[in-house]
Amino acid sequence: MAANFRLEPNKYLYLYHWAGLDVPFKVSTKIKLNPAQWDDKKQSPKDIKLKYDDNETVVDRISRYRSALTNALTEVNVTGGDLKEAFYSFLPGIKRVGSTLKAVKFLEYYKVRLQEYKEEEKSNYLSYQGTYRNLTDFFGRTNPTFDQIDMKFYKEFQRHLEMKDLGMNTIWNQWKNIKCILNTAYLLRLHNNTAYHQFRAKQERAINVFLTVDELEKIYKLDLHNHPGLDRTRYLFIVGSFTGLRFQDWSRVSKDLIKDGVLRIQSHKTNEVSLIPCHRFVLEILDKYKGELPKVSSNQKTNDALKLIGKAARLNQVYEIVSTQGGKRKAIPDKYKKWELITTHTARRSLCTNLILGGANPYEVMKVSGHSNIESLSKYISLNELDVVDNLKKLALFNNKPGKAKKPNIVPSRLSWIRDIEKDGHKYMTGELL
């Protein structure tokens, strides 16, 4: 862990960082707490709403200090500058004094970031590693500067990826990773090249499956006692599917975070607090593990295990996927069984979709899922053609018998919110469309 927070005997909270240093990097957060207010194991105040001053909570200040240290370590890794100077330069409200940046090249910086993602066990590390391999394959012995990552590079690298017969969405992901690396370097003032803003890549509609409650129950009841690894992964996936938490938060669910049947948990990624009613499966799993869930494996290992679990549960519904390979659209769609499409994201998508199909208001779903806006939530909703047809059949328009006209029902289907909610979002908030 890059950052660790410790409450000293003087009751002030300090940020510590040891990695590679003989003497730890130590900075006061200027937060004074009683020991009873601090949870050292969770690196957080016991009351997540506890305020440092009138404008900022303790959690927010900790987040700012942790982010500043992460950015400072990145800069120092490529510049060799002073860590403390770099750290304070990334804290809002602190004016940066001078700059010690030295020239650094694109692939050198990318490699530094890649190593950080590996050490931090980022879920997208393998994706960034794959992009790095494609870049080194493309450049060979050339060591490009940031200024050389221009539109000429964009066109030639796009052709290179297509010649490798990569899928359209895989190519899109390469550009997403490259742009993220370039943008971070730009914010660190390692370059002034903004050509990457014009890098564009097309995406194909992906088949993002969700599991129904019945399918999740089949997985929950599988007999996997002879396969302890799959058994553990199955239970963690069920917890994720009934809480909607992100993969990195699955193991953080514990009985001490549940009060009156409601889980209150803060997202590791966004710091958003979610309030989630606990399904009986979640409570039973917590009882099985004595109130504390086991740690998850890596994202890739978990995805591999989930496919075996889905296969054991006989989730064999067939999906056709039309794809573009090497820049050419396939004439015949690929076919996949449902179990082949299950990933860790399926858990979060399943809860959001099942809530919507159950009649929940999207704003209620956002409170459970922790999404900050409707657009983000809509990406996690999977409504296939059968769901839509089934719900359309229930509308008055398709239920009228010949000769018996009925007044139109102006209340929109719960499925229509994805299309209309950006336009009429305020009406949902005020109850006009409910």
Secondary structure, 3 states (H helix, E strand, C coil): CCCEEEECCCCEEEEEECCCCCCCEEEEEEEECCHHHEECCCCEECCCCCECCCCCEHHHHHHHHHHHHHHHHHHHHHHCCCHHHHHHHCCCCCCCCCCCCCCCCHHHHHHHHHHHHHHCCCCCHHHHHHHHHHHHHHHCCCCCCHHHCCHHHHHHHHHHHHHCCCEHHHHHHHHHHHHHHHHHHHHCCCCCCCHHHHCCCCCCCCCCCCCCHHHHHHHHCCCCCCCHHHHHHHHHHHHHHHHCCCHHHHHHCEHHHEECCEEEEECCCCCCEEEEECCHHHHHHHHHCCCECCCCCCHHHHHHHHHHHHHHCCCCCEEEECCEECCEECCCCEEEEHHHHCCCHHHHHHHHHHHHHCCCCHHHHHHHHCCCCHHHHHCCCCCCHHHHHHHHCCCHHHCCCCCCCCCCCCCCCHHHHHHHHHHHHHHHHHCCCC
